[in-house]
């Protein structure tokens, strides 16, 4: 074997290209099953970000919907639950007009919902009454949209409102006999991980609902994922113990099925999450997470026993069961996200569809190493650390690699340890990466998740900076070559860290927030009061919004920043980036701005994904002073 070549960190030749990642990778989501077929969603950057319902059956794998249709709903702007399966028919929300369509195998989509400014999501068919029950978001009034649970007649498309009056609804679930309907609801300023209520009502002969009763959801309790058992018992997940555990209703208060310090659910940013499913009347297959690592397990309801199922995967979601098999989306340290079928009898796992088509020599893969580190106020925070790894190269003697700190979005979200090529893109070129699960992240219990309440722009910034400093002091990375990057809320953390701390040499903000006050005034309904908890009630505590907003403290900026922005983004509008670019330009600091026409919140088009990857690396190479091995399209950098 040839001895590794000595070359500066960051300049190593890598087999992982931005073009491969952008063109050869799809997003996978929402598995649905029937006895004869499996379905899932594919987000395809190579097709302009189109989301396609895919079907696998005995005849093979094929697309259910062709162009120009795209199964993507904009309920809550983040969507989720964009399609459902009923027999051989798929009903889906089409992205461009947000109307409902129905399609059979090898057929063409036919319009179901009437014309109007409506959005639909998270539905299931009430076969007994020939209708679809789903969430509807009504945008016809000109002001804020009105959310409700509605029934849509499958023959004529007429809609009947079943439940209304609260700000938000989710998870309408019909009992197996069709006689009861369960649903979740919540009101602002709560988000669904703060406080939700689970309600149940009888379905009358007229199709209307009888008197409803609240099953769960005391003040401050987050209830998610109600699921009816085959025998008609309603189960759900609640964080009343401090952890999202599985419960069953009993007389008095709900009873935990099993009670462990682990998370059986995550934050409901998107509708129709699925972390457990029934295999029979008293048996469940589920996924749960401890310290950011997921496991698959069985639960015996009669014995109230949890038993792990051995798999190679450490990030698991979208769990469904049919025909003696569990289907889920999963990844591992060496496998990117994939649709997986697990035979529940033999334990054999089959990878049905991988998110990427890039084949990488395992010698180039840097595995995630969980790291706990001290942070502000004598607390402990968490990160996943990736070392530079490339069998063909090593760094100069005595040199340490640069560190790229990643701040995830949400901010109520979490990073996972499964293989992600965008991280390997950097580690294979000589960067170390720290992917930080700062206070406020999910996966570590309710108390850890609530650390961010009232402290957004403080706790997350402390944890990201302390992660970098910890790794530098441990001798793992070069303390003078620390950079930070993040998207959306992670972009805000990035900008706040660069503004309010003097730790990083440069940063990259992808559609990040720079003005918290503008976000509170201009954002969409779902997040319109989110900042009340993260910062304080607005406008009464406007002082905190000004205090935490980088745009008001650009005098404290002293390092280069590159900005990436979708010009059609309605969650974090372009002016959030453009005002910061103007401020850095005025201070004569190095700055670059890469804007994408036709992109919204997050980049879905292959050319733009590639450009963002290459441009960020190019920017860091110029700021940190190393040459790239491969030529990329230059980014205009002002004041460098």
Order of alpha helices (4+ residues) and beta strands (2+ residues): beta-alpha-beta-beta-beta-beta-beta-beta-beta-beta-beta-beta-beta-beta-beta-beta-beta-beta-beta-beta-beta-beta-beta-beta-beta-beta-beta-beta-beta-beta-beta-beta-beta-beta-alpha-beta-alpha-alpha-beta-alpha-beta-alpha-alpha-alpha-beta-alpha-beta-alpha
